[in-house]
Amino acid sequence: MTLATPPGDRSGYGLVIKNILTGQRFDGLAFARYNSDTYGAFTFTKFGPVRFYQVADPDLAHEILVKRTDEFHKGIIKEVLQPFLGDGLLTSEGDFWKRQRKLAQPAFHARRIASYAGVMVEYTRRLLNGWRDGETRWIDREMMKLTLGIVSKTLFDADVSAEADRVGELMNSILDATNERLTAVIRLPEYIPTPRRMQVKRITAELDAIIQRIVDERRRAGEDKGDLLSMLLTALDDDGSGMSDKQLRDELMTLFLAGHETTANTLIWALVLLAQHPAALTALHAEIESVLGSRDATFEDLPNLPYSEQVIKETLRLFPTAPGVSRSPTHDLELGGYTVPKDAFMQISIYAMHHSSRYWQEPEAFRPERFAPEAEKLIPHYAYLPFGGGPRICIGNQFAMMEARLALITLVQHADLSLDPAHPPVAEQMFTLRPRGGVKMVVRKR
Ligand code: HEM
């Protein structure tokens, strides 16, 4: 028998009310876990006008992302990001998305990515050179600057060092606004110019100008550098026409945003976890010492540095920096024995799956060894999804893994970073999974 809806909080408000009564902000991460721990791996919540389906079940995630892709569209994430990103890879769908993905894919092939390793290490070294022994740094800002610099240089051969702080600030405001839209209980029609929407418009215009400068410079130079920007600039449609300025702008903006924020947060959480788990840091130092000594890491070294990969993978389990992916059915459908209506707001909660004792032993413990080759084979298929899955899997997943590993190795090789134990960082879901209020760390040069 097909049941109407999955179990869940219908009282109306559950955790939301609790948050309001205790004066706390709505906590998306706690909400995701509460749902999964209290009601199970597929839940339906109703609060006010919001109807929300949460999937924290590997088999259903596989069904949605791989087996039945045609029956789902990208849902709310598209709605909230489109005013800013337009129709880039993250937000577009159907044949248009397919064509753009095919165009961009070569820039992310393994051989091509290998050639980015030098920039990744060099930019991390440069960042370290700017740090003084004994000083306290806002590590979140430092990591954002680093990953923005790397993505701009590798994909667009553009130097944004002069604008990096400003771009970071602008992106942050956009993410704040996006988060507000995601969690808003009542959403006003798009044509109403709220102060927030006006602000997003101004910020978008400023970012557009920076992107336009990058494109204009390349067009003026008229050179094919073989990077992603050149690929996009020289791409031709079947009818022989090139990509419009608007399309180009949308793809660049998407890669700017998708290509730096999540990786920066991964590095932040890895540094925090290592500062909190000295045994893991010692093991990482030992690996680096035996393979590299004091020389810089290269792409070729990575297979000999497996623990660095385990650290990043376990970081992404505990702190999946993209904590969920949204989808909505294209028609009323049956899923896991329940009915889900067309266009319903659904999220595959990567965070809830990664923290569930259904799939992990002692899920709250930081144990990079879970990802040692033999142990990794025991992880249930699709219970670990930091980069999503199926045809819409993150195009930058290998890029991000390599960047996170090379940057982390270089950072711990040359600096000891410690936290103020009185102020442990707290994770919050702000569209991505970030440390609330940032993270300060004390730098000791090694
Ligand atoms: C640790 C870092 C990263 C994480 C956790 C992450 C996570 C994700 C996830 C979960 C998706 C799937 C979204 C969905 O199915 O709705 C995605 C898509 C995407 N990511 Fe990443 N990402 C990371 C780094 C990067 C990097 C470095 C780039 C580019 C340089 C990138 C570019 C993209 C793009 C363009 C998409 C859309 C792909 C498509 O739909 O065809 N990401 N990412």
Residues whose N, C-alpha, C, O or C-beta is under 5 A from the ligand:
A	BS01	HEM	L89 L90 R101 L255 A258 G259 T262 T263 T266 T321 A322 V325 S326 L385 P386 F387 G388 P391 R392 I393 C394 I395 G396 F399 A400
